[in-house]
Amino acid sequence: MAQDNQHRQSGVGVKDKPQLPLEPPRRYRVIMLNDDVTTVDFVIAVLEQVFRKDRQEAEALTLHIHTTGQGVVGVYSYDIAITLKQKAVSMARINGFPLQLRVMPDED
């Protein structure tokens, strides 16, 4: 407050910068790929533990990934998407599975 009074008394002012429109941060899709080695039970466990899906959603998503070859398991900010991908891949490697995931910009 005292500083504000000094600026007013001295005739020195602070110009406001023009406000630039802020855009929400870009979102990224985490895509899980199907393979012939990773078990259904393991994929369901990853979806529940890493991506916080409930059992019913995890099972439906696993079936979708199996029948179509891939599926979006979540849409997040970049840092979260990369972290979750790395966590899932690490979990898979520890358990001897070749599970693969991709992170792609969300086009919506």
N, C-alpha and C positions, 0 to 999 in steps of 0.2 A: 504494500500500500504506500509506504513512504517513497518508494522508487517511482510509483505512478505520479505522485505529487511533484517529485523533482523533475520528471519529464515534462509535465504540464507547465511548471514554472519556468523551465529553461527554454520552452518553445520547441523542444525536440519531440517528435512523435514517431510512432511506429506505423508504417503502412501495412494494411492487411494484404496478404498475397491473394491473388484471385484463386478461388476454389476450383480445383480441377475435379471433374466428375470421377468418383471412385467406382471401379468395377469390382464385382466380387471375384475372389481368386478362382483361377481355372480349376476345374475338377478333372479327376482321372479315374478311368475304369480299371479295376483289377479283374483280369480275365484268366480263368483257370482252364488249362488244356487237358483233354482226355489222353490217357495212355493205356496200354495193355497190361501194365505191371501194377500200378498203384491200386490198392483194393478199395472197394466201395466203402467199407467200414472206415478206412483211414481218411478218405476224402470227406466223409460225413464228420469225422472227428475234427479235421482241420476247419471245416466250415463252422462248426459249433465253437471251437476253442479260439481260433484266430479271428474269424470274421463275425462272431457272436450271433450266428443264426440259430433259431430254435430247431428242434429235431425235425419237425414236419417240413420246414423250409429247406433245411440242409438235405433231406432226402429227395425232395422235389428238384432241387438245384443239381444234385449229383446225377439224377436220372437225365435231366436236361443236358448236362455236360457229356454224359455217356452217349446219348443218342445223337447229339449235334456236333460233338467234337470239341466244344468249348462253351463257356458261359461266363457272364459277368457276375462276379461274386460280391461286388460292392463298388461304390463311387465315392471317392474321397479327395481331399486336398493332396497335392503331390507328395509331401513328406509322409503323410499317413499311408498313402497307397504303397509307397516304396517300403516302408517299415513293415507293413502287413505282408507284403509279398515276400520279403526276406525272412520273416518269421515263419511263414508257411513252408518255404523252400528248405529252411534250416531244419524244421520239424520233419520234413520228408526225408532229407538226407540222413538224419540221425536214425530214422527207422528203415533206411535202405530202399526208399522209393524214389523214382525219377520224376516226381510231380513237377510240372512247369506252370508258371504263371507269367502273365505279361501285364505291363502297365501302359495304358494308352490314353491320350487326351479324350475326354468326354465330348462328344459332338453336339450334345443337346443344349 
